[in-house]
Amino acid sequence: MNIRDDQAVQELNQSLNLEPLWLPFTPNRQFKASPRLIASAKDMHYYTDDGRKVLDGIAGLWCVNAGHCRDGIVSAIQEQAQTIDYTTAFNMSHPTVFQAAEMVTRLAPDDLDHVFFVNSGSESVDTALKIAIGYHNALGKPRHRLIGRERGYHGVGFGGMSVGGMTPNRKAFSAALLPGVDHLPHTHSLEHAAFSKGQPEWGAHLADDLERIVALHDASNIAAVIVEPVAGSAGVLVPPKGYLQRLREICDKHGLLLIFDEVITGFGRTGSAFASHTLGVVPDMITFAKGVSNGAAPLGGVLVKKEIYDAFMDGSEEVIEFFHGYTYSGHPLATAAAIATMDIYEQESLFDRSRELAPYYEEAVHSLKGLPHVIDVRNFGLMCGVELEPIPGHPGKRAYETFVKCYQNGVLVRSGGETIALTPPLIATRSHVDEIAGTLGDALKSMA
Ligand SMILES: Cc1ncc(COP(=O)(O)O)c(C=O)c1O
């Protein structure tokens, strides 16, 4: 056990100089005035620098699916660091990355049998968009337009930001976003689908907007459509029944590639390896990150269908087929972590466990209906969004204050916009679920 709750950790944290660090997606001055520092973590819990135990209700950031500091993953990283710390991925490689690729493709839907490794979700998305454009070039019929969706989140690279649809992330950069991008409407409707359990009945018709965009530009100009099968960061927006099937049909009709961004939904979050399995729709590419390595080392990737890989392999064997890659594509430590992670998923049947817990989780989170300020609860697999009524003139404030209250009371939840997201590790038990829902419920009551 590696829980560092000793005096030395507390003293170290208290002597820290917080100023030099610029924290991501954080109000820096507010945080530094009242920091939240984690000293250690194990399984379902964090331990804070002031000695408190905090239940992790969000699996780190939708990534620590097998729980924290798992022995097998820790030792795999340690051993790899001693054996081979780094090799270039260009014109060279190492065995671990091939083993990791084979394991990921074994988990993927049948047709997606090649994988390109990167280091993050953002890199996976930008890579997939480039593969889509490169694929059409390779076929000799260039297509460059890309289609995303309102309220989509695809990371923070210029590609991901451009196809993404979260206004706060885009507005400061609007003049610098990629040209040639359109957006489908988002699928969330308080009017028609509030408090739906699982997939809403209403909204499949929203996929038909893709026909409008195709009619506007002509299919011959459109390379790909990218969506999260279940939108995560925008507040857990669950696809209406039939919606993804409809998108798939329209993409097939017009020869558009369909990309599922499974950075959050991959590796068991919805009760199968990928949401593609759970929802019964197979895209042409899947982007993934987070759960592939249990958050223990940065790794992401793009799964592609064989015909996409083959299209790139068509020319001279002496020429680099895809002018793209990262210094750390398939890094030894990250791929070692991924192999150990996928071993744990299999040995502990964590995807099955996630599926079995989901109905209990659904009842627990929907029991929050009727509490002060709760205007919607949405859930799918072990994902849930509890939407709160905004405070006029203070966007996001109520959800942020709820997050702080829950943290003080021993449960980590995530606030994003007006929504609280609950996405526990897949090792969660019913009593963890009760504690998460109960603590959130108490926080909401206390803030009435
Ligand atoms: C669907 C989706 N795509 C991409 C990303 C970006 O991943 P990263 O933060 O690893 O770059 C995220 C992050 O939450 C995500 O949820």
PDBQT file of the ligand as one rigid body, heavy atoms in Angstrom, charges set to zero:
ROOT
HETATM    1  C1  LIG A 501     -14.648  13.085 -26.017  1.00  0.00    +0.000 C 
HETATM    2  C2  LIG A 501     -13.330  13.716 -25.722  1.00  0.00    +0.000 A 
HETATM    3  N1  LIG A 501     -12.458  13.904 -26.710  1.00  0.00    +0.000 NA
HETATM    4  C3  LIG A 501     -11.246  14.446 -26.484  1.00  0.00    +0.000 A 
HETATM    5  C4  LIG A 501     -10.862  14.826 -25.226  1.00  0.00    +0.000 A 
HETATM    6  C5  LIG A 501      -9.527  15.448 -24.995  1.00  0.00    +0.000 C 
HETATM    7  O1  LIG A 501      -8.708  14.594 -24.291  1.00  0.00    +0.000 OA
HETATM    8  P1  LIG A 501      -7.359  15.132 -23.628  1.00  0.00    +0.000 P 
HETATM    9  O2  LIG A 501      -7.754  16.023 -22.500  1.00  0.00    +0.000 OA
HETATM   10  O3  LIG A 501      -6.653  13.881 -23.211  1.00  0.00    +0.000 OA
HETATM   11  O4  LIG A 501      -6.613  15.851 -24.690  1.00  0.00    +0.000 OA
HETATM   12  C6  LIG A 501     -11.747  14.627 -24.160  1.00  0.00    +0.000 A 
HETATM   13  C7  LIG A 501     -11.364  15.000 -22.795  1.00  0.00    +0.000 C 
HETATM   14  O5  LIG A 501     -12.124  14.943 -21.863  1.00  0.00    +0.000 OA
HETATM   15  C8  LIG A 501     -13.010  14.077 -24.414  1.00  0.00    +0.000 A 
HETATM   16  O6  LIG A 501     -13.913  13.908 -23.437  1.00  0.00    +0.000 OA
ENDROOT
TORSDOF 0
